Amino acid sequence: MYSKKFRYIIKFLTMKSTLSFRKVEKHCINRKTTLYR
């Protein structure tokens, strides 16, 4: 039971981190396009 909970927490953390990373990536891409424009 404990390991299951731990695994779930890790999954949630990784999901959150990937989401934030994608947000930053999108932001950077948008900035690049504006710069090139």
Phi, psi and omega in degrees: 000314181297314181298322180299314180298315181301316180298318180298317180299315181299316180301314181298317181297315180297320179299313181299314182297317180296321180296313181297319180299318180296320179301313181297317180300314180300316181300315181298317181297316179300317180299316181300314181298318180295322180294315182291333180291000000 
